[in-house]
Amino acid sequence: MNILQINASARREGANSTKLADQITGRLKASHPEAPLTVRDLATTPVTVLDEAALGALFTPAEQRSAEQAAVVAEYDALIAEIQAHDTIVLGVPMYNFGVPVQLKAWIDAIARAGVTFRYTENGPEGLLKGKTVYVALARGGLYRGTANDSQVPYLKTVLGFVGLTDVRFIYAEGLNMGPEAAAKGFEQAQADIAELVN
């Protein structure tokens, strides 16, 4: 087992999603103490956004790229190589305005590349990051699990599945901004999810 933990909160310290991700990783390490762990904090080391300049870099032949373009492609290549090298991924994901943080979206845009992490076939797209398990630690201020307002889970299932990550397990800590009692209940549910899903 090789573990890659991605902390997607905009907060460098004290994020509930990071605390949950740490707990998941801790449980994995307790079962597999020899497993190497890589932690990437997207607040500390943000990924270059896929803007017009970055797109231009990706579509420019390698020998014609400027130094700035080469640096962007090298950054994205390193992120792809990192996820290819790990078979267990832990994502710490807070809910911001019903979606995923921009930090996580930038990471997803960087690793989703045609011909590398997915490809188009006559039968449709095929994800190439196969044989991996993803644990998603979701931290929410309100209660969204199983409701129409939970846009995160369908999005993450779709985009992760698109690149071949189909074994995705969600751990929920909800109601964290609804008072101490609700927050305690939310963390209790997360602990139950971890005990059931993380092995």
N, C-alpha and C positions, 0 to 999 in steps of 0.2 A: 504494500500500500504506500502510495506517495500522495500526501495531502497538500492541496493548495487552498488557502483561505483568502477570500477576497472581502475586504471590509469596504462597504459602499456608502457608508454614512458621510455626510459633509462634516461631521464632528470628528476631530482628531482624538478626543478623549470623552469618555462617559456615555457613548452611544449605546442604547439598549440593544440594537441589532448586532453590534460588535460583541457585547457581553454574551448574547445568545450564540453567536458564531464561535466564540471562545469556548463556551460550554460544550458545543457539539465536537469541536476539535479535541477538547480535553477527554471526552468520552471515547473518541476514536483512538487517541493516543494511549488511553488506559488499556484498551483491548489490543492495541498494536504498538507497543512502546518503541519498537525499532523503526517505525514508519517516519521517514523524513517529512518535515513540515516547512512549507514556504508560505509566508504571510505577505500579502500585498494590500496596502492601505491606500485607497484611491483618493483620500483627502490629503494624505502626505505626498503621494506621488501621482498626481492626476494624469489621466491619459489625454493626449492631444485630441481635440474634438475633430470629428470627421466633417470638416468644412470644405469649401471650394479648393483651398490650397492643398489639403490632405488628399482629396480626391484626385487632384491633378498629379500629385506625386505618385499615387498608386497606378495611374494610367500612363505614366511616362516611362519609356523603356529605361532600364537600370543604367545603361551607359550614358543616357542623356539627362539624368537627374542632376539638379543643383545640389549643393551640400545640404541645404535646408530640406529639400525633398528626400534625399537619401536618409536623413536623420529621422524623418517621420516614418518612412517605410521600415527602417531598422527597428524603431520603437514598436510598431505593430507586429513585425516579424518575431520580436522577442516575446511579446505577449502570447502570440500563437504557439510558439515553441514551448512556452511555460505550461500552457494548458494541455498541450499534446503530451508533455512529460509526466503529467499527474493523472492518476486514475480516480481520485476522490477529490471533489471540489466542494468547499463550504462557502456559501455566499451569505453575508450579513446585509440584509436589505430593509431599511426603513421605508415607510410610506410617506411620500411627499406629494401633497395635492392629488391624491388618488393614483399616483404613478410611481415609477422607480426613480431614484436620484439620477441627476444628469451625469454624475460620476460613473454610475453603473452603465448607463446608456452609452457613454463614450467607450467603455471597455468592451461592451457587446459589439459596437460598430467596428472596433479595432480587430476583434477576433473572427468576425463573420466575413470570410473572404471566399469568393467563388474559386473553385479549383483547388482550394487548400483545406478549408474546414467544411465546405459543402460543395456539391457539384450538381449541375443540371444534366438529367438523363432523358431518354425518350419517355420514361415513365414518371417524370417529374423530378423535383429536387431530392438529393440524397445527402444526409449529414455524414460527415467523415470523422467526427470525434466520438467514436463508438467505444463501448465497453467501460464506461465511466459512471460513477454514481455522484449525484449532486444533492447536497443538503442545503435548503434555503431557509435561513432564519429570518422570519418576518416580524418586525416590530411595528405595531400600529397604536396610535392614540385612541382610536375608536374601535368599533366592532364591525368587521367587514367579512369575516370568514363565511363562505357559502352564500354571499349576497351578490346582487347585481352591481354593487358599488366596488366590488373587489376586482379591479382591472389588472392588478399586479400578477395574480396567479395565472390567468389565461395568457397574458402576454409572455410571461417567463416560460410557461410550458411550450408555447408556440415557438419562440425564438431559440430556446435551448434545444428543443426537439429538431429544429431546422438544421442545426449543426451536428446533430447526432446524439445529443445528450437527452436521452429519453427516460432514464431512471432518475427522476427528480422527486425528492421527498421534502415536503413543506412542514416547517415547525412554526407554530403561531404563538406570538405573545401579543394579545390585544387588550384594548381598554386601558392602556397605560396612562392616558391623560384624563381618566374618568374618576379619579379619586383613589386613595390608598387601597381601599377594599377591592375595587375593580382591578387595579394594577397587580395586587397580590394574586388575585384569581387568574389574571392573564399569565403571570410568570409560572403559576402552578400548572396551567394548561401546557405551556411550553415544555416544562419538565416532563410531563406525561408524554408529549409528542416525542421528545428526545429519547425517553426510555423505550418507547415502542418502535421508533424508526431508525435509530442510530446504532449500528453494529459494526 
